Amino acid sequence: MGKVTYVAADGAATTVDVADGENVMRGALYNDVEGIIGECGGGLACATCHCYVDDAWAAQLGTPASKDEDELIDSASAERRATSRLSCQIVMDPAYDGLVVHMPETQY
């Protein structure tokens, strides 16, 4: 289990434990972290769990966005950035303990 810090658009940070093998989106939903909606439940069918991986962590995530994830990020309501990811596609691993993600101002 590792800690993930979710930083809201206003700068407020919430740190929660997320089990290894669980995705970052569910970590937010299970802990009532606002800013991640996850409308499709993590089925890679929407972009309501869009987040920005903190610059310090961007290179440490071993798996880049898949083609499907990349296309969905283009449909996100918030601007796309170099570190944009769908949090449902980031699966916790012991190496990600301390991960920081920033949420956009809106998911719709």
N, C-alpha and C positions, 0 to 999 in steps of 0.2 A: 504494500500500500504506500502510495506517495501523496505528497501535498501538491495541490494545484491552487494557484492564486488567480482569481478572476477579477479583473480590474474593469469597473464600470466606466462608461463614457465620461462620467463626472469625476473620475479619479478614485472613487471609493473602492477599496479592495476587500475581497472576501477570500479567505484561505480555507480549504476543506480537504479532507482525506478522500482519495479516490483509489479504489482497489485496482491492483494490477490486472490487466485484461479487460477492464471496463473503459468505456470511452469518456472523453472529457465532457461531452454534452450531457450524458447521464449523470456524471458527477455533479454538474450544476443543477440538473433537475431534481435529483434525489436530495439535494441540500438546499433547495429553495433559493438558489442564486438567481437574481433577476438579470435579464439581458440575454439569456439563451432560451429560446422557445422550443426548438426541436419538434416542430409540428408533425413531421413524418415519422417520428420515433426513431430516427437514426437509420432510415431506409435509403439514404442517399437519393431522396426524391424532392427535396426542397433546399432552401438555403437559410432557414431560420435559426441555424446554430452557427452562423458565420462568426468568426472571431479573427483577431490578429495575434499571431504568436509573437511574444515579446522578442525584440531584436536579439537579445542575449541568448535566446533559445532556438531561434530559427534554424541555425545550422546543426543543432544537436538532435533535431527530430530526424530519425533515420530514414523514414519513408516520405518521399515527396507526394504531393497531391496526385491522385490518379487522373486520367483523362476525364472521367465522369465527374469527379469532384471539381476539377478545374472548370468544366463547363457550367456547373451549377453556381460556382462562385461568381461567374459572369452575370448571373441573374439575381444576385443578392441586392437588396435595396440600398445597402451602404456601399461606399466606394471600395473598390478593390485596391489592395496594397500588395507589395511584394511578399508580405508575410501572411496574407489571407489564407485561411483554412476553414473547413467545416469541422466543428469540434466533434461531431459524431465520427469522424474519420481519424481522430487521434486517439489511439488505444494506449492506455497507461502501461508503462513498463518501469521497472525499478530505476532505470537510467533517467527517467523523466521526473523523479522526485524533485519538487521545487519549481516545476513548470509554471510559467506566467503567461496568461492570455488576456488580451484586452477585448472588450466587447464594443461593437459599434453603437452609435446613438440609437439606431432602430434596426429591427429585423423585418419590418414590413414597409 
